[in-house]
Amino acid sequence: MRGLGKLESCLRSLGLRKAYLWPRFRIEVSEALKPSEIGGGVNVQEIGIDLTPKMKTIQRLLVALVESCLSELRKCPHLLDSADLTVAQATLPGLDQKLQRSIEHEWHKVSHHTRAMLSDLKTLRDLLDQLLRLDAPSFHLLLLQLRQQGSSAPGGFGPPPWLMTSPAAAIFQTARDRVYRLAPQAPSIQASPCKAELVLEAGGKWAAVSQVLDAIRPVEEATRPIDPSMESSATALVAASAADPLLVYGGTRVLLLCGDERAALELRAHLSLGPQVCLKKSFL
């Protein structure tokens, strides 16, 4: 029903009354997708992006903390289908709402420890998602904010349990190493024995987008040649391409679809200013 509801909203926004869902083996669809001799058709390529070693370390530690929370939640007698609480299920959306609905009628019987585990599970699931979305400085700042919120939690219950574990300390250390590292320096009376050196580890998704755009530009130059007699127009197009990174040489615009507005703004900044400049602005 959720999928049909989204389709109905799209039809309403586009002012359409009917939607036809055709399989790929239908003649009209097959002909439209089949590459032609003049370069037509649809060419779909899926690009996989590997995580950096530090991102893999943080992800592994977060998964270990999720497994620890799930093992504690399986002991709660008020949770329905607690045996299905696995790491694979924890990565799916809607788990928090499902767990909340299963115990909402007996919430007053749930211990504080179980409530803390539910809260930790939600936080860790969000961190797993934000690790892939945020850059290194923003993710490190998010962790610092969680630590500050945990240290000043109301009610006298103390910080969340996951913050007191050794994997959490390793997560904070690794996230910091993605942003800066402490290097020893010559001892001095006024200076600190260590100085901070910026690392600003860049993620792989923006580099992959840049490589795709760089691969499109030569194709556009070959398929849409510019008249040599119009040298001034060519110069203007090159200047426009430099001002607008989505306008490739030849005047063709490239459409990039992002998951949300924040990703779109971040993508435009990376293409316009460069990854290192954006990372420095995010750090400062």
MARDOLO-553391 format. One line per 10 residues: for each residue x, y, z of C-alpha. Coordinates in steps of 0.25 Angstrom, whole numbers. Example, Ala and Ser with C-alpha at 12.3 -4.5 7.8 and 13.67 -1.06 7.14 Angstrom:
49,-18,31  55,-4,29
This chain:
0,0,0  12,9,3  16,8,-12  3,10,-18  1,22,-9  14,28,-15  9,25,-29  -4,32,-26  3,44,-21  12,45,-33
0,43,-43  -7,54,-35  5,63,-36  7,61,-51  -8,63,-54  -9,49,-59  -21,39,-57  -15,26,-62  -2,19,-61  2,7,-69
13,-3,-64  19,-10,-75  29,-22,-74  43,-21,-81  39,-32,-91  28,-24,-97  31,-20,-111  30,-5,-109  39,-5,-97  49,-15,-103
50,-6,-115  52,6,-107  63,0,-98  70,-7,-109  83,0,-113  83,5,-128  94,7,-138  94,22,-136  96,21,-121  81,22,-116
75,13,-106  77,12,-91  91,8,-85  90,5,-70  102,4,-62  103,1,-47  115,6,-40  119,0,-27  126,9,-17  136,3,-7
137,8,7  150,14,12  157,5,23  154,14,34  139,14,30  139,-1,29  145,-1,43  134,8,49  123,0,42  128,-13,48
129,-7,62  115,-1,60  109,-15,55  116,-21,68  109,-11,77  95,-14,69  97,-29,72  100,-26,86  87,-18,87  79,-29,80
84,-40,89  79,-32,101  66,-29,95  64,-44,92  63,-46,108  51,-36,109  39,-45,111  30,-33,106  35,-33,92  28,-41,81
36,-50,72  49,-46,79  56,-58,72  55,-51,59  63,-39,64  76,-41,56  86,-32,50  80,-34,36  66,-29,42  73,-18,49
77,-12,36  63,-11,30  55,1,31  43,2,41  49,-7,51  48,3,62  33,5,60  31,-10,59  37,-12,73  30,0,79
17,-5,74  20,-19,80  21,-14,94  13,-1,94  2,-8,102  12,-13,113  21,-1,112  19,2,127  25,-12,130  37,-10,122
50,-8,130  59,4,129  70,-5,123  61,-10,112  57,4,109  71,8,108  74,-3,99  63,1,90  68,15,90  82,11,87
78,2,76  71,13,69  83,22,71  93,12,65  84,9,53  84,24,50  99,24,51  100,13,41  92,21,32  99,34,34
113,28,33  109,26,18  103,40,16  111,49,24  126,54,21  137,51,31  136,64,39  121,64,40  120,50,45  131,53,55
123,65,60  110,56,61  118,46,70  122,58,79  108,63,80  103,49,84  114,49,95  110,62,100  95,59,100  98,46,107
107,53,118  96,63,121  84,53,120  73,57,130  67,48,140  80,43,146  81,30,138  95,34,133  100,33,118  94,22,109
100,9,111  106,8,97  115,20,100  121,13,112  127,1,103  140,-1,97  135,-2,83  129,12,85  143,17,89  149,11,77
138,18,68  141,31,74  156,29,72  154,24,57  145,36,54  154,46,59  166,40,51  157,42,39  158,57,42  171,60,48
182,53,55  191,57,67  206,57,62  217,59,72  225,72,71  238,78,78  235,80,93  234,95,96  229,103,109  218,110,102
214,99,91  207,86,93  215,73,91  206,69,80  200,77,69  187,74,60  189,71,46  177,71,37  174,58,30  160,61,24
157,47,18  148,48,6  137,38,3  137,30,-10  123,34,-15  127,48,-20  139,44,-26  131,33,-34  122,44,-39  133,53,-44
139,41,-51  125,39,-58  125,53,-62  139,53,-67  135,41,-76  123,48,-81  131,60,-86  139,53,-97  127,46,-102  120,60,-103
132,66,-110  132,55,-120  117,54,-123  114,69,-122  126,76,-129  126,91,-129  128,99,-142  143,104,-142  138,117,-148  130,120,-135
143,120,-126  136,131,-117  124,122,-115  133,110,-112  141,119,-102  128,123,-96  123,109,-94  136,105,-88  135,116,-78  120,113,-75
125,98,-72  135,103,-62  124,112,-55  113,101,-56  120,87,-54  107,80,-59  108,87,-72  118,79,-80  126,83,-92  116,84,-104
105,91,-96  98,78,-91  93,77,-77  95,65,-69  83,61,-59  88,56,-46  77,51,-37  79,51,-22  72,45,-10  69,58,-3
72,73,-4  84,72,6  91,62,-3  88,71,-16  94,83,-9  106,75,-4  108,69,-18  108,83,-25  117,89,-15  127,77,-17
126,79,-32  128,94,-32  138,95,-21  145,82,-20  145,71,-9  156,77,0  150,91,0  137,85,4  143,77,15  150,89,21
138,97,21  130,86,28  142,84,38  142,99,41
